[in-house]
Structure formats: structure tokens, C-alpha cells
Amino acid sequence: MEQVLTIQTAVVKKACKGDAAARAWLYEQYSKAMFNICTRMASNRNDAEDLLQDAFIIAFNKLHQLKEAEQFGGWLKRIVVNECIRYTKKSIVLHDLEDNNVDQIAEDATEWWKTVDMKVVHREIKNLPEGCKQVFTLYVVEDYSHKEIAFELGISESTSKSQYHRAKKLLKESINQYLAIHG
């Protein structure tokens, strides 16, 4: 593990100096994981590809700002998530929902989706309405708090919570429907 970290550190330092081969290596190492984030948060594959490309361009242009080369993965992930959030702010409007979902927190605190095949969960997340999808992905997958989501998306915490609970409800319905048909 330490040797891999040393190799990565050396490659990041080369990439920082503009080395094209080092940047290509970093792209090869991280693009799949970062693309998965983009596909969860974008409305379609083309947007996800554009977000990935934009995030890597930003990362490579700001690579000199990275203080510790071994932190590259987490730093890049933050750039990718921020690009996805920027995209979200531009493409959707989130509204507070008045359906008492926020009050159901204690009632439905289980994370039932963890008992379902993740391929099914990811497929059904993509079918959620944009606002629900963004909040659910940030909260569950990217481990943001509702306060952080509210800040990043420029919404209230209650809007974040209501979008999250709506997403859970819709996701549960669509997964149950999928499982009823496909077993």
C-alpha cells in the first residue's frame, strides 16, 4: 500500500508540472469512480460525461493548489461533487414539500435500500425526479449532512429533508415495483 501511495504521490507531482502522461495516468486511475458519481447526479450519460470532463479540467488546472499529493483522490472527488452541484443548481429548482415526510423520520429510519441489489438501487435512483435524486445522492452516497446539502444547493434544511424523504418513498415504490416484475 505504501509503495502505491508513493507512486501516486510522484505521479501527482509530475502532473502538477504539466506532465501529460502523469495526467493521463491519474485520469485512468480515477475516471471510472468519478464517472459513477457523475452518473448518479446527472440527468443523462452525456451530461455525466461532460461533468467528468469539466471536473478533470478544473482539477488539472488547480493541481498546484493541492497541498498534499497523497490527498488527490479525496480532493478530486470534492471537485467532481462540486461540479455536479453546480450543474444541479443550473438545471433544477427544489421546492419544500408539504407532505409531512419530515415528520416520518423516526417512523422510517431504516435504510431498507441497503438490503436490495445495488445495481437495482442505482438504476432506480436515476429514475427519481432531479431534485430528489440530487439530495438523495448527496445524503446517502456522498455522506453530506442536510445542512451541507442546504448550503451547497442554496435551499433550506427542511427542503433538503423533504426532498430526501420524498426520494426514499419514490425509490421504495419503484424498487418494489421492479422486484415484483423481475423478482
C-alpha positions as CSV (number, residue, x, y, z in Angstrom):
1,M,0.0,0.0,0.0
2,E,2.8,2.4,0.9
3,Q,4.5,1.8,-2.5
4,V,1.3,2.6,-4.3
5,L,0.9,5.8,-2.3
6,T,4.5,6.7,-3.2
7,I,3.9,6.1,-6.9
8,Q,0.7,8.1,-6.8
9,T,2.4,11.0,-5.0
10,A,5.2,11.0,-7.6
11,V,2.7,11.0,-10.4
12,V,0.6,13.8,-8.9
13,K,3.8,15.9,-8.5
14,K,4.6,15.2,-12.2
15,A,1.1,16.1,-13.3
16,C,1.3,19.3,-11.3
17,K,4.3,20.2,-13.5
18,G,2.2,19.6,-16.6
19,D,3.3,16.1,-17.5
20,A,0.7,14.8,-19.9
21,A,1.5,11.1,-19.2
22,A,1.1,11.6,-15.5
23,R,-2.3,13.4,-16.1
24,A,-3.4,10.5,-18.3
25,W,-2.4,8.0,-15.6
26,L,-4.4,9.9,-13.0
27,Y,-7.4,10.1,-15.3
28,E,-7.1,6.4,-16.0
29,Q,-6.9,5.6,-12.3
30,Y,-9.8,7.8,-11.1
31,S,-12.2,8.4,-14.1
32,K,-14.4,5.3,-13.5
33,A,-15.1,6.1,-9.9
34,M,-15.6,9.8,-10.6
35,F,-17.9,8.9,-13.6
36,N,-20.0,6.8,-11.2
37,I,-20.6,9.9,-9.1
38,C,-21.5,12.0,-12.2
39,T,-23.9,9.4,-13.5
40,R,-25.7,9.3,-10.1
41,M,-26.1,13.0,-10.1
42,A,-26.6,13.9,-13.8
43,S,-29.8,13.5,-15.7
44,N,-28.2,11.5,-18.6
45,R,-25.0,9.9,-19.7
46,N,-24.0,12.9,-21.9
47,D,-24.3,15.3,-19.0
48,A,-22.3,12.9,-16.8
49,E,-19.5,12.7,-19.4
50,D,-19.4,16.5,-19.7
51,L,-19.3,16.8,-15.9
52,L,-16.5,14.3,-15.6
53,Q,-14.5,16.1,-18.3
54,D,-15.1,19.5,-16.7
55,A,-14.1,18.2,-13.3
56,F,-10.8,16.8,-14.6
57,I,-10.0,20.1,-16.4
58,I,-10.7,22.0,-13.2
59,A,-8.6,19.6,-11.2
60,F,-5.6,19.7,-13.6
61,N,-5.8,23.5,-13.8
62,K,-5.9,23.8,-10.0
63,L,-3.5,20.9,-9.2
64,H,-0.9,23.4,-7.9
65,Q,-3.4,24.2,-5.1
66,L,-3.3,20.6,-3.8
67,K,-1.2,20.8,-0.6
68,E,-0.6,17.1,-0.1
69,A,-0.3,14.9,-3.2
70,E,-1.5,11.8,-1.4
71,Q,-4.9,13.5,-0.8
72,F,-5.5,13.7,-4.6
73,G,-8.4,11.2,-4.6
74,G,-10.5,12.9,-2.0
75,W,-9.6,16.3,-3.5
76,L,-10.7,15.2,-6.9
77,K,-13.9,13.7,-5.6
78,R,-14.8,17.0,-4.0
79,I,-14.2,18.8,-7.3
80,V,-16.5,16.3,-9.1
81,V,-19.2,16.6,-6.5
82,N,-19.0,20.4,-6.6
83,E,-19.3,20.3,-10.4
84,C,-22.3,18.1,-10.1
85,I,-23.8,20.5,-7.6
86,R,-23.1,23.4,-9.9
87,Y,-24.9,21.5,-12.7
88,T,-27.8,20.8,-10.4
89,K,-28.2,24.5,-9.4
90,K,-28.4,25.4,-13.0
91,S,-30.8,22.7,-14.2
92,I,-33.3,22.1,-11.4
93,V,-35.4,24.0,-8.9
94,L,-36.0,22.4,-5.5
95,H,-39.2,23.1,-3.5
96,D,-40.1,22.4,0.0
97,L,-42.7,19.6,0.1
98,E,-45.7,19.9,2.3
99,D,-46.4,16.2,2.7
100,N,-45.3,15.5,6.3
101,N,-42.3,13.4,5.2
102,V,-40.0,15.3,7.5
103,D,-42.2,14.1,10.4
104,Q,-41.7,10.5,9.3
105,I,-38.0,10.4,10.1
106,A,-38.4,8.3,13.3
107,E,-41.1,6.1,11.6
108,D,-38.9,5.2,8.6
109,A,-35.4,5.4,9.9
110,T,-34.3,2.1,8.4
111,E,-32.1,2.2,5.3
112,W,-34.0,-0.6,3.5
113,W,-32.3,0.1,0.2
114,K,-29.1,-1.5,1.7
115,T,-30.9,-4.9,1.5
116,V,-31.5,-4.6,-2.2
117,D,-29.0,-5.4,-5.0
118,M,-27.1,-2.1,-5.6
119,K,-27.4,-2.4,-9.4
120,V,-31.2,-2.2,-9.0
121,V,-30.9,0.7,-6.5
122,H,-28.6,2.7,-8.8
123,R,-30.9,2.1,-11.8
124,E,-33.9,3.3,-9.8
125,I,-32.1,6.3,-8.4
126,K,-31.6,7.5,-12.0
127,N,-35.3,7.5,-12.4
128,L,-36.0,9.8,-9.5
129,P,-37.1,13.4,-10.2
130,E,-34.0,15.6,-10.4
131,G,-34.3,17.3,-7.0
132,C,-34.9,14.1,-5.1
133,K,-32.1,12.4,-6.9
134,Q,-29.6,15.1,-6.1
135,V,-30.5,15.3,-2.4
136,F,-30.7,11.5,-2.0
137,T,-27.3,11.0,-3.7
138,L,-25.6,13.7,-1.7
139,Y,-27.1,12.5,1.6
140,V,-26.8,8.7,1.2
141,V,-24.0,8.2,-1.3
142,E,-21.7,11.2,-0.7
143,D,-22.4,11.4,3.0
144,Y,-23.4,15.1,3.1
145,S,-25.5,16.3,6.0
146,H,-28.8,18.1,5.3
147,K,-27.1,21.3,6.5
148,E,-24.3,20.8,3.9
149,I,-26.7,20.0,1.2
150,A,-28.8,23.0,2.0
151,F,-25.7,25.3,1.9
152,E,-24.4,23.7,-1.4
153,L,-27.7,23.8,-3.2
154,G,-28.9,27.1,-1.8
155,I,-32.0,25.6,-0.2
156,S,-33.3,25.3,3.4
157,E,-32.5,22.3,5.5
158,S,-36.2,21.4,5.6
159,T,-36.3,21.4,1.8
160,S,-33.3,19.0,1.8
161,K,-35.0,16.7,4.3
162,S,-38.3,16.7,2.5
163,Q,-36.7,16.0,-0.9
164,Y,-34.7,13.2,0.8
165,H,-37.9,11.6,2.3
166,R,-39.7,12.0,-1.0
167,A,-36.8,10.3,-2.8
168,K,-36.9,7.4,-0.3
169,K,-40.6,7.0,-0.7
170,L,-40.4,7.1,-4.5
171,L,-37.4,4.8,-4.6
172,K,-39.0,2.3,-2.4
173,E,-42.1,2.3,-4.6
174,S,-40.1,1.9,-7.8
175,I,-37.9,-0.8,-6.4
176,N,-40.8,-2.8,-5.1
177,Q,-42.5,-2.4,-8.5
178,Y,-39.3,-3.6,-10.2
179,L,-38.8,-6.5,-7.9
180,A,-42.5,-7.5,-8.3
181,I,-41.9,-7.7,-12.1
182,H,-38.4,-9.0,-12.2
183,G,-38.2,-11.0,-9.0
